[in-house]
Amino acid sequence: MEDNNNICEILKNYVQEDKIYKPYNIIDNNKTCVSNENKSNNNIPYDNIQSYNMSYDNISTYDFTYDNISDISDEEINKKYPKKNKSFVKTSIVSAPTCVYNEMKNKYIECSLGFDTTIFSYCQYISYLITHIQTYLQGYHFIKVMGNSSSHIALECFLQTKVNIILVTEEIKKNNLTLDQIIQFIVDVIQNRYKKYHKNYGIVIIPDGILKKITQFKKLVTSIIHIKTKFIENKINILTDLQNILSKHLIKEQQEFFKTLPDFFQIQLLEEICSQQFHYARLSTELLLTHLVKKKLEERQINDLEFHTHSYGKEVTCSLPTNFDCAYSYILGFSCVEMLQHKYNGYMCVIKKLKNLLLNVNDIEILGIPLCHIMKIKKKNKNVAQINIVEQFFIKRTKVNLKDDAYFIKYKKYRYMYLYEDHYRVLTGIQYEHNFCIDYDDKSLKFRNKLNSTLSSNDYITIKPNNIFSKINFTISGLTKEYFNKKEHNEEKSSMTQNNILQNGVILQNNNTYKFNYCKHSSMLSEIEKMLTASAIKFNTILIRHNTRITYINNNFFNKLYTISFIHIPKIKDFYILQDNQFHLKQNYRNVTCPKNVGVVLLSHCTPGTNNILVGLHQRLSINNFKLIGFIKGLKGLLNNDICLINDNNLKTSINIGGFPLLGVHIQYEKKTNDDQILHIHDLIKENNISKIIKSCKNNNITNLVFIGDEKVITLMNILNDIFINKDVNIKIVSIPISLYNSFDKNLIECSIGYHSMVRHISDIISNVQSNCLNINTYYYFIKIHTNISSSLILSVQLQTHCNICYIGESLNNQLTSLHTVIENISLIIIERINRMKYYGVILFSSNLIYYINDFHELCKDVDENIKNVQEIDEIVKNDILPERFQKILKKESVDLLNLLTESMKDKLLRKEKRENEDIDSNFEVMLINEIKKYIQNLMEKSKQNKELYCYKKHMNTISSPINVKNIKVYSDIDYILHFQTLIKVIDREINCFFPTHFDNSLAFSHGLLAGIAVENDLLNYVTSIKHLNLNKQNWSRPVQYSVNPDNLGYSSYIF
């Protein structure tokens, strides 16, 4: 590739390397080149387009505008590129429709390139939340999506996922709704769901341009911009000056409306107005609506709802393109070249009948449309003396047609039903075909055909994978009756009224009560879920055979551990592995006597694949006619005897899919008593709660319990087993290890269930962010991943994604790293990247990082020793500046640090109960970014004394490694703060309920089968473990045993 004044010849080998899989990195996406917002244009072939010495035979454009900007002088240009005799060459310019917002839609353009990819990327993120809601049944999620000035993306996402509420900007503008009316509508829906339908959850989709369509808000912004332009001349302290004069110049109505906005949003609004260019999309609309809705609900005495906000920006446009966009862009590219070869000029390449693109490409129509047919001319404004010729012509943005669009009319017909009924549709996202195990070989178990005689093999025949992987958005395909499941819904409803009564989480079947957490009927499953539930699972078939036996093996591993046995549980030194009774010996090796009831309960967060634990456990126990009884909602069900009988019928919609909808998850349980006591897992060892557990087991004749959970749950199992032996209670507990963070001892549990899926999902999200970074070349992303005390998750993600900066907590702890060192290291790296003209980057860190920085450790220690009163802690947390009386008690270092911390950080660190709760976040990244800016600003002030000017070539020739404070170059003519634009991305916890990988599906199923064998043999105090996971699933081996050190109840040592 030869550079020539920001111009290069695009060769075939470069296109082949970038095709489909890499971001649009041949041509940068900035002001110096053709701008582009989606990656699918990689497929456009440039082989026949040549560019030499600024003379073009043909130009093909793929977006709106471009500029050529050179940072070298005219004199240098003339020397490097001497003038030649002018030769006029006819230049042909053609274009292709690319717009992720689909605002170019008209009678010629059915759908813009990139819209399909954007839609299904958004739907994947929304599906994370749907599966989480179906498991936890808690929380309202407010999701801000891109929209520009229309609601095409929001409306399509709503129809794809069938969430509860969508705000359509075109409707808001047409009806001239105020902000208060919008809030009133959302609050009324939430209140009705809460009181009438007993639903504490829901999803709201918000287009990012919604505030622009609210007349009162738009007038307020216009007035503030006018005040800033007219009355403020000082460009240094614009924000401060604007805040001081705002109340004097706003009219009364606007002033009152401005005061109704929360303080954080007022500041953000003024900061955005004071920036170089105001954008509504950059405002935190989702935070504003959430704050106002929560405030209104509190006025109506509804205080026990959770609210979460999510803002998905342009990173969704940088994911892998859909199959549709791949084919679309490829054909557009060849068509553009064809038009250029025939010297057509001023045309746009258009493809019609796009719904045939993937399934029958011969039926599409490729057209060349003159641009003049779709362009408009701006009307002259009397106040404007002259309009630039470039600004006279434009392509009108197409909004959602509220009157004639059949697409919107059908949405209006059904949207009321979605407000209160749950018809959620879970999608996988993009290019999911490689995640499926389609081949059903002899070594795989095919549940429905081999184990479940109640289900017919015809279920497989009706599935057409091609229809799933070749899906396209409804804007092109249209909505059908099948989409709304009207026929299926009516049939299911009529059959249910005859035999069953469904109400409030209870089905009455033939006068028998059957409870559940969230029931997913087969008609509610999306196409991808139906295919997953019909897929086979590969595993070691020894686990399912009747003649499987457990065998003791000699080991010396126990001698290496310094464990203390419990009082009543003897030291467990035995290792067991499973073997097949190959010689068909007469004696029975399995300790199975008579049928019994087995209880199962999930006591920690759900992980991808947890459903298959139930499937495997049920399949193994059903061989001996054991009944499997699940306790609904974890703690709550175990204490209140809320049970669900697990059978083939209610498991058929759970195989291989994400979440844990059948039984649900409750990490904590709030007892409705006078003191509203909140119970956690460690409260189960209290005497009154132990009695309730024993009572629940006796009521259901349960003699064996299976706990599913993390390290804390395994510790709880040991304590309860010890207590039950002491009380002579016939209840034996075994455990299945799951963890989002893989924080078990690797020698004993190689990989916990769900960890593989978590690493993959997080890596996919970060990869999209990295692609966006490269395309925009503007932002530094600070990405935070939620973890516990272990950094295994973030380390695995870093090895997959190769972020620019990644901090591992344990490494900082070993080196006793201070906060200043962390800030200094990040600041120096950012300065050096800016010196190399890289104005972007990705900084990856975990939520546990705050505990490994030595300053915070010393702060917590100082506060714990000197401040005992809860009221004093409250006072320290709420005050921005530490009161003087505490400054005398605490160390100087602690005082200085407390004055830096935000309220959320102080609340997390200083309160012991929150410090140990990994589910509570501290927003550490906000303080970190502010301190980095201060450090860089300080270095910039010092650099003004040196007055060293920047030269790229000179700097690159003098680079030293490693970079430190002594050798870092800070140039006086570079504004580093201006180039240090930051965005914070917190990886949502909700991904823990998304679709599991093949590996986790097989691993979870195997653990379930293994736990069933442990129950058959009446093993006590054992944990399942699968070894040799790097081998083929048929060769996985299974030792099972567990012991614990009671001196450390939070983190256990294991013997298998």
N, C-alpha and C positions, 0 to 999 in steps of 0.2 A: 504494500500500500504506500503510495507516494504522496506526501503532503505538498500542497500547492496553494498557499494562502487560504487555509481552511477548506480546501477542496481536495478530494481524493478520488482515485479510480477504484470503484468497488469491484473487486475480482471475484471470480466464481468460488475460489476456495474459502474466502471470508464469509460469503453468503452461506455456504454449506455448513460451516462451523456454527453459525448463529441460528440456523434454521430451526424454528419451533422452540428450541430448548433454552436459548440464552436471551437476555434482554436486548433491546434495540441499541447495541453499543457500537455498531459500525459508524453510525452518524449520531453524535451526541444530541440530547434533547435539551437545548438551551437556545439563547437568543442568537447564537452564531450559526445556526443551521435550521434545517426544516424541523419544526416542532412536531412532537408526536406524543400521544398519551397512552397508547396501548402497544403491547409487545407483539401482537399477532402480525404486524406488518413485516416481520422478519422473513415471511414467506415470499414477499414480492421480489421477483427475480430482476436483478440489475445487470445481467450479463451483457445485454445488448445496448446499455446506456453508457456512452463514453463521454468523458469531459476532459478537454485539453486546453490549457492556457486561457481560461475564462471564455472560450467560445464553445457554445453548446449547439449540437445538432438537435437534441430533444431534451426536454425537462419534464419529469413526472413528479407531481406534488401530491402529498398525502395528508395535508391538513390545511390550515388557514393562511398563515403568513410565515415569512422568513426574512432575515436580515443578514447581510454580510458585514461583519465588524472586524477590523484589524487593529491590533495593538502595537503596530510598528509605524513609523513615520512615513510620509509620502516620499521623502528623499530616499529612504531605505528601499521602499517599494520600487522606485524608478531604477535604482542600481541593480536590484535583484531581478526585476522583470522589465527589461528595456522595452520601450514602446515599439510596436510593429506597425506596419501599414495597415490601416483599418480595412477589414474585409467583412462585409455584411453577410451574415449567414442567417437564413431563415430558421427561427427557433419555434418548435412546436411545444406547446404546454398542454398537458392533460392532467386530470386529477382523479382521485378515488374518494368515495365518501367514508371518512373515519370520524366518528364522534361517539364517545362512550355514553353520552347522555341521550343519544338517538333523537336529537333535536333537528336533524336534517330530513326526517321522515316526511315524505310527500307522495304525490301520485307517481313519481318516477322511482323514488328510493324507498323500498320496503323497510329496510333496516340498515343502520350504519355499522361499519366494521368496528368491532371492539365491544359492542353493546352486549352481545351474548356472553362473552368472557366475563365482563363486569357483573352481569346478573348472577351467574352461577358461582362466582367468587363470593358475592354477598350472601347468596343463599346458603353456601357452606358455613359462613360465619354465623348466620342466623340459626342454622340447624344445630350448632353447638349449644345455643341457648334453649332451643326447643327440647332437646334430649335432657338437658339439665333440669328444666322445669318439670318434665314428666317424671323425673326421679325424685326431686326435692320438694316439688309443689310449693315453692316459696319464691317470692321476688317478682317485681315488675321491672322489665328491661326496656329502657328507652334507647333506641338505636337511631343514630344519625347516619344517613346515607347521602351520597353525592346526588345532586339534582340540577345544579346550575339554576335556571329559571323555570324548570319544568319538574313534573313528578313521574316521568317515564320509568326511571329506575325503581323508585319507591313502589309504584303501582305494580310493576312486574314482580318485584320481590314479594309483595303482599300476596299476589295470586299464586306464586310458586310455593310459598310456605304456609299460606292460610293462617297467618297470625291474627291477633285480635283487633288491633287498631292501626289505621294508617291515616295520616293527615295529608290530604291532596292540596297542593298549593293553588291549583287552578280553582278549586271549589272555594277556598278561603278568599281568594281575590274576588270571585264572582259574587259571593254573599257578603263581602265587606265585613268579615268577622274581626272582632277585636281579640287581643291576647287573652283577655279575661273570659271571653266566650269559649275560646279553644280550651282553656284550662277547665272551665266549668263542664264541658262535654267529657273530657277525659276523667275528671273526678266523678261524675255521675256514673260512668261505665264501671269504674273501679269499685265504687260504693255498691252498685247493684251486684257485681260479681262477688263481692265480699259478704253481703248480707243475705242475698237471695240464693246464691249458688254456692256459697261457702268456698270460694276460690280466692286464694291469696297470691295469685300469680297471673302473669300476662305479658304480652309483648306489644310495644308501640313502635311503629316505623315513622321517622321524621325526615323529610327532605331537607337538605342543608340550606335551601333558599327560601324557607318558609317565612322568616321574619321580613323578608323583602316584600312579601305579599300582604303583610298586615299594615294597613294604611297609617295607623297611628304611630307605629314603630318607624316606618319609612320617613314620615314627616319629622320625627324626632331626630333621626340620623341626619337628614338634610339640614335641619336647623343648626345642629351642633357643628357640622362641617362648615356652614356659612359663618357661624360665630368664630370658628378657628381661623378661617381665611381672612375675615374682616378685622378682627380685633387683636390677633396675636402675631407679632412680628419676630419675637425672640424664638429662634429655632432650637435652642439648647434645652430649655425647660418647658416644652410645649404642654406636656401633660399637667404639670403643676399649675401653670398659668390658666389652662383651660378649666381645670377644676375650680379655680378661684372665681372666675368671671361667669361661669355657666348659669348660676342661679339668677344673675342680674339680667341676662338677655333672653332666656327662654320664656315663652309665654306661660301663663298659669297652668293650662291644661297639660302642656308638655312637661312642665316641671313636676307636677303631681305624678304623671305617668313615669317619669324617670325615677322618682323616689320609690315607686312600687317595685322596681327591679332590685334584686339582691345586690349587696355591696360588691361581691366578687365580679358580678356581671357588669356593673357600672364601670368598674376599673378596666375590665377587659374591653368594653365598648369604646371607652375613651382612648385606650392605648391603640386600638385598631384604627380609630379615626385619625389619631396623630401619626400613624405610619404613612409610608409613602403612597400607598394605594389601599383604599378601603375595600374589604371583601366580606360579604355577609357569611360566606361559607366558613370563614375562619372563626366565627363566633361560636361559643359553646352553647348552641341552641338546646341540646339535650340536657345539659346541666340546668339551664334556666327553667325549662318546662318541668323537670323533675323537682326542683326546689319549690316552684309555685304550686304544683300538684300536692306535694307532701304537706305544705303549709295549709292548703285548703282542707285536706283530709284530717289534719289535726284539729281544725276548727269543728269538724263533724265527729270528733271523738273516735277517730280510727287511727290508732297509733302503733299497731303491731305489724305493719307491712314493711317489707324491705324493698329498696329501690336501687337499681344499678344502671349506669349509663355506659354506652359504647359508641365510639366514633370511629368508623372505618373510612379512611381517606383514600387517596389515589393508589395506595399499595394494592388494592383489589384489581386495578387495571394492569398490574405488572405480574400477575400470576401466569402459569402456563395457559396458553390459549385453548379454548374448547375445540373440539373436532370441527365444529361448524365454522369458527373463525379461521382455523387453519386452511380449510378448503376455500372459504370465501376470499381470503387475502391472496391465496395462490392464484386463483382464477382471475382476480382483479389485476394482479401483477402482469400476467401473460396478456390479458386483454389490453392493458395500458400500452405495453410494448407493441402490440399489433396495431393500435391506433397511431403510435409514434412512427412506426415504419411506413405507414401510409400517409404521413404528413398531416394528420388531423390536428387542428389547433383550437384551444378553448373548449374542449369537451370534457365531460365527466363520464367515467366508465361506471355503468350501473348494471346490476344483475337483478332480473325479475324472476318470480316464481321460486323464491329462495327456499321454500319448504321442501323442494325436491332436491336440494343441493347435496345432501348426504345419502339419501335413499335411492334417488334416480336422477343423477346429475345430467343426463341427456335431455331432461325436460326443462332445464332452466333457459332463460333468455338473457343474452348479453347485449347490452345496448350502449351506445355512445350518445349522451344527451348534451346539447349545447348549454354552456353555463348560463347564457343569457336568459334561458327559459326558467331558471330557478332563482335568478338574482333580482333584487329590488333596488330602487333608487331612493335615497333619503330625501324627504321633503325639506325644502330650504327653510331655514329659520331666520326670521327678520333680524333677530338680535346677533346672529353670526354673520360677519362680513364675508368670509370666504371659507368654503369647505374644501378640504384636501380631496383631490380626485380619487385617491385610494379609499377615502372614507365615504364617498358618495354611494358606492355599490356594496351591497351586503346580501347574504342569504338569510331569509327570515327563519327564526327559530320556531319549530313546531311544538306547540303545547298539547297537553291532553285535551282532546275534544270532548267537552261535557255534554254536547247535544246529540251528535250524530255517530259518535264512535261506539260501535256495537261492543267493543272490548270493554269500555268503561260502563256502558249501560248494564251489561251482565254482572259486572262487579257490584254495582249499586243494588242489584236485585238480591245478592247473597250476603252483602257485608254485615247486615244486622245480625244474621245467624252467627257469624264469626265473633261478634262482640262478646257473646255469653257462652257459646258452645265451643268445645275444643275439637278442631278438625286439622290439627297441625300436620304438616307434611315435611318430613325430614329428607333432605337431599345430601348427597355426598360431595358435591363440588364438581371438580373438573378432572377428566381423564382418569377415571377410577377403574378402568377395565383390568389393568395389571394387578389390581388388589384382589381379584377373585380367583378362587380355586374351582375352575370349571370341570377339570378332569376328575372323574370319580373312579379312582383305581381300586384294586382289591385291598390295598393297605389302608384305605381311608374308610372311615365309618360314615355311612349315609343314614342319618337318623330315621328319616321318615319311611324309608324302604326296608330297613333292617330291624329297627327297634320299635317303631311306633306303628303298629298294625291299624290303628284307627285313622291314619292318614294315607291317602292314596298316592301312588307314584305319578298319577296324572297331573299332580301339582307342578311337576317339573316341565311337563310338555308345554304348558301354556306360557311359560316364561320365554321372552325373546330378548336376549341380551343386546342385540343390535339396536332395538328400540330404546334401550336405556342409555347406551353409550353414544348414540347418535341423537340425543335429545336436543331440541332447540327451544328458544324462548317462545312464549305464547303470543308475542307481538307478531311473529311470523306464522306460527302453526295455528293460532286461534284457539278459542276455548270450546270444548265439546261437552256434551251431557255426561260423558264418562268421567270427565275431570271432577265434576261436583259429586260423583258417586251417588247420584240421586236414586238410581235403581237399587244399588246395593244397600244404601242407607235405609230405604223404605222396606226392603225385604228383611233386613236385620232387625229393624224396629218392630215390624209386625210379628216376627218369630219370637222376639223377646217379650212382647206383651202377652203372648200366649203361654209361654213357659216360665219366663223369668221376669222379675221386677228389678230395675236398676235405679238406685237412688243413693246419693251421698257415699259412694265408695263401697256399697254393699249390693250383692246380687242374691236374690232369694230364688234358689233352684229347688223346686219340689219340696217346699217348706224347710229347706236346709239353708242356713246362712253361710255365705261365702264372701269374705272380705278381700279387699285388695287395696293397694296404694293408688295405682293409676292403671286402668284397664285399656289396653290397646287392642281394639278389634281388628280383624284382618282387613276390613274395608278401610280402616284408617291408615294402613301402611302404604308408604310410597312404593313406586316400582322397584327402587333400589333395595328397600327393606324386604320386599317380597322375595327378591332374588337372593338376598343374604340369608334369609331364614330357610331357603330351600337348598343352600349350598352345603357341601360336605365338610367335615372337620377331620383333619389328619391327626393321628395320635398312635401311641403304642397299643396295639390291640390286646396285649396281655391284660390290660386294665379292665377289660370287659368280659373276660372269659370266666366261666363258672369254676374252673379248676385252679384259679389263681390262688396262691398262698403266700403268706409273708414268711420270710426266713431270716433268722438271726445271723449276723456276720460278726466276726471278731474284728475289733478295732482298738487302737490305742489313743484315739483322739481325745477321749475324756480326760486322760491324764494331763493333757496340755492346757486344760482350762481350770481356773481356780474358782469353782462355783460352790455355793453354799446351798444345800438342799433345804427345802421347807420342812416345817416341823412334822407334818403328817405324810407328805409325799416322799417316798424313798428316792435316793439318788438314782436317776435313770441313766444307765450306762449302755443300754442295748441299742444297737443299730439294726434296722430291718430293711430288707429289700424285697421286692416282689419277684416271684418266680412262677413259671408255668409248670404245672404238674405233668411233665412230658412223659413220664413212665406209667401214668395212670395207676398210681398206687391205690390200694383199697381204702386206706385210712383217710379220714376227712381232715384236711389241714385248716379249714376255715372254721372259726369258732362261732358258728351260727346255730342258734337253738330254735327259738320261735320268733314269729313276726313281732316287731316292735315299732314304736313311733320315734322319729328322730326330728329334733328341732334345729333350725338354721336361722342365724341372725347376722346382719351386717352392722358392725359397730364403728366403722370409720368411713371416710369418704369413699365414694364409688370410684372405680377405675375402669377403663375400657376393657371389656371382656368379662366383667363380673357376672353377667347374665349366664354365661356358659358354665360357670361354677355350679349354679343351680341345675342346669341341664345335665351335666355330668354326674352330679350327686344323685339326682333323681333316677337317672338311667341305671346306676349301679345298685341303688337300694331297691329299685323295683324288681330286680332279679329275684330277691328273697321276699317280695311282697311287703317290704318295709314302707311305712307311710312317712312322707316328708312334710313337715309342718313348718311354714315360714312365719317369723314374727315380723309384723308390719311396722315400718318406720323405726327400726333399730331399737334404741333405748325405750321409746314409748311403748312399742308392742311387747317387749320383753317384760316390762313392769306391769302393764295393764292387760296382758293376755289378749292382745289383738293379733289374731292368727289368720293365716291363709293356707289352705290345703293345696300343696303344689302337685299338679298332675300334668299329663300330656296336653290336655286341652288349654290350660292357661300358660303353658310354656311355649306353645307353637309359634307365638308372635314375638318371642324373646331370643330365639336362637341367633347367634352371631351378630346381634345389633348392639348399639351402645346404650349406656344408662343402666338403670336398675328399677324400671317402672313398676314391676309387680309388687315388690316389697317396699321399695323406697328407702330413703336415707334421712335420719335425724341425728345429727352429731350431738345436739343438746336438746333437752326436753324441758319445757317450761310447765311446771305443775300449776294448775289453776287453783291455788289456795289463797289464803289471806295474805301471805307474804310473797306470792308469785315466785316461788323458788325455782331456780334453773338448775337442772341436773346435768352433769357431764359424765363421761365414761368412768372416771375414777370414783364417782359416787356410788357405783354399783356394789362396792365392797362394804358399804354401810349395812348395819344389821337389818334395818327395816327393808332395804331394797333387796337384800339376800333372801329374806322371807318371801318377798313378792316373786322373785325368780323361781324359788322352789314351788310356790303355790301354782304359778303358771305352768310349770312342767308337770306337776301332779294332776292338774285339771285335764291335761291332754295326754296323760300316760307317757310322757317323754322321759326316756332313760339315757339318751345320748344327745348332746348338743354339739353343733358345729358353729364355731365363731369364725367370721370372715373379717379380717382387719389388719391393721399395721402393728408396729412394735408395742404400742400401748395396749392393744387388744390381746396380744399374745401374753403380755405381762398379767393382764386381768385374768386370763384363762388359768394361769398358774395359781394365782391367789384364790380364785373361786374353787378350783379343784382341791386345794389344800383345805379350804373351809368345809367343802362338802364331805371330804373323808373324815374330818374331825366330827362333823355332825352326823355321820353315818347316813348320808343321803345318797341314794343310788342314781346319781347323775354324773356322767363322764363327759368331759369336754375335750374336743380336739379343735385345732385351728387351721385355717387356710390363709397364708400370708399374701396380702395385697398392699401395694404402696405406690403412690404417685411419684415418689422420689427415689425409689430403689435403695432405701437406707438400711436394709438388712445386712448382716454379715455375709460377704460374698462367698466365703468358704462354705457356708451352710445353705444359703439360698442364692443361687447364681443370678437369678433375675426375678423380680416380683411381677405379678400379673398386672398388666396395664402400662408398664414402664416403656416398653417398645413403642406402643401407640402414642404415648405422651411425647416422646422424643421426636417421633415422626411428625405429629401434628404441629408442635411448636416450631420445628425446623421449617416446615412448609410456610408458616406465617412469617417467620423471620426472612426466609428467602424472598418472599414477595416484597418485604420492606427493603431488603438490599437491592433488589432490582429497581425499585422506585428511587432509591438513593442515587443509583448510577444514572437513571434517566433524568432526574430533576437537577442533580448536582448542586443542591442548595442546602439541605438540612442534615444536621447531626441527630440521629435517632438514639434516644436512651431507652433501651428495652429492658423491662423488668420481668423476671420469671418468679412465680411464687414457689418457694421451697420450704422444707423444714430445716433442721440444723445441718443436714447433709447437702453437699453441693454436687452430688452425682448427676443430677438431672441437667444442671446448667453446663457441666463439663461435657456431657454427651452431646448436648445441643451445639456447643462451641466446636466440637470436633466435626460435626456435620456441616455447620454453616460458615465457619472461619470469619467471625466478626472481627472488626478492627481492634477492639479492646474488650477483654473479658476478665472479670475479677472473680477469683475462686476464694471463698471465705476462709477455708482451712489454711490456704497458703498465707493469707494476711495474718491469720492468728499465730502461725508458727514464727513469723518474722516480727511480731508485735508492731504491725504497721499502724501509723497514726493517720488521722483524718487529713492532716496537712499533706502527708506524703501521697495519699490517694488523689487529692485535688491537684497537687503539683504534677504528678505523673500524667493524669488525663489532660491537663492544660498544656503541657509541653508537647504532647502528641498532637493535639488539635492545632497548636501554633505551627508545628512543622508541616502538618498536612496542608494548612492554608498557604504556607510558603511554597509548597509544591503544587499550588493551584488546585488542590482537592478540597472543595468546600462542603464535603459530605463525609459521613462516616456512621458506623454503628457501634454503640457502646452497650455491651451486654453485662448484666449483673443480676443477682438474685435478691429476693426480699430478706434473706438471712444475713446479707453482707453487713448490716448495721451491728450485728452481734459480734462480728469478728474484728472490727476495728477497735483498737486498744482504747481509744479515748472514750468510747461509749461504754465499754466494759468498766472502766474506772469510774465513770459517771454514775452508773447504776450501783456500783459498790459504795460510793460516797453517799448517795442519797439513802440507800437502805440502812446505812449505819447511823446517819445523823437525823433523818426525818422519819418519824414513826406515825404521825397523825395523818389520817386520810384527808382531813380538811386542808392541811398544809400542802399536801400533794395537789389537791384541786386548785389551790391558789397559784402554785408554781406553773401548773399546766395552762391555766387560763390567761396568765399575764405574759405579754410579749417580752417585757424586761423583768428580770428577776428582782423581787422586792429586796430592800436593803437588809432586812433582818435575816434573810436566808444567805445573803452574801457573806455575812460574818460566820455562818455555820459551816458552809461548804468550802471546798478548795477553790482557789482562783481558777484553775483549769476547768473545773466543773461549772463555775459561774459563767465564764466566757463561752463555754459550749452551750449552756442553756439559753443564753441570749441569741444564739444562732438558730436554734431548733424551732421548727414549726410546732403548732399546737398538737397536730396529729402525731408527730414524732415523740414529743414529751409524754403524751397520753399513752403511747405504746411502751416506752422505755421505763417510765417511772411507776406504772401500776403493775405489780407483780402478776396479777391474774391475766392481764393482757400481754405481758411480756412473754409468757409461756404459751400463749394461744397463737398458733401459726396461721389461723384464719383471719387475724386482724392485721391490717397493713399499716405502715407508718408513713407512706409517701416520702420516703427518704430522698428520692430523686429530685424533688423540688429544691430542697436545701442544697443538694450537691451541685445542681446547675448554677444556682445563685453564687455559690462560693467559687466555682470555676470562673465565672464572669468577673468576679472581683479580682481574682488572681491574675487573669489575663489583662484586665484594666491596669493593674499595678505595674505589670511588666511593660505595658504600652507607655505609661507615664515615664518610666525610666529610659525607654528607648528614645524619647524625644531629646534627651541630652546628647546622645551619640549622633543623632541625625544621619544614620546610615540608610541609604535609599535602596529600594528593592530592584534587583535584576535577576530574572529567572535563571538564565544560563550561568551567571556567576554563582548564584546560590547552589545550583545543582552540582557545580564543580567543587564546592567547598563543604559538602555534606559530611558530617562526622557521625560515627556510631560507636557506642550508644549515645542517645541524646540526653543531656542533663541540663541543669540550670546554668552551668558554666559555659557550655558551648552552644546553647540555643540562640538562634538569630531572630531578633525581634526588630523589624524594620519600622522606621518612623513614619513612612508614607503608606502603611497598610492599616486599615481599620479592622482589626481582628474581631472585635465585638460585632461589627456589621456582618461579617462572614460567618460568625458563630450563631447560626439560626438553629434552634432546637425544637424537636418534637418528642414527646413522651409517649411510649407505647407500652402499656401494661398488658401482658398476655393474659387473657381471660381465664379464670379458673374453670369456666364452664366446659372447656375442652375435655375435662375428665369423663364426660358422659358421651363422647362422640364415638363413631364407629371404630371398633378395634381392628387391628391388623390380623392377618392369618396366624401369625406367631402367637399373639395373645389369645386368640380364640382357641387354638389348640392347647396352649398352656393352661388356660382356665378350665377347659373341659377335662384335661388330664388331672388337674388338682382336685376337681370335683369327684372324679372316679376314685382317686386315691383316698380321699376323705371317706368315701363310702366303704372302702375296704377296711380302713382303720376302725370305722363304726362296727362293721361286721365282726371284727376281732376284739371288740371292747377295749381298744387301746385308750389309755388315759394320759392326758398331758402331752400329746404329740402334735407336731406341726408337719404338714405335708411339704415335701421338697422334691423337685425334679432336677436331676443332674445331667450333665453332658448335653446342654441345650444347643451347643454348636453343631451337633450331629443331626442326622435325619431323624424326624419325629419317631420313626419306628424303633430307633435305638436309644431313646431317652430312658434313663434309669431313675429309680425312685426310692431313696432311703427316707425313712420317716421316724423322727424322734425329736424331742425338745426338752431343754431344762433351762432354768433361769436363775439369775443372781438376785436375791431379794433386796440386797443393799441398794440397788439402783432400779427402782420400779419403772422408770421411764424408758430405759434402754436395756435390752436383755442380751445375755450371751446364750448361744444355742449349742446343742449337741445333737447331731443327727446320726 
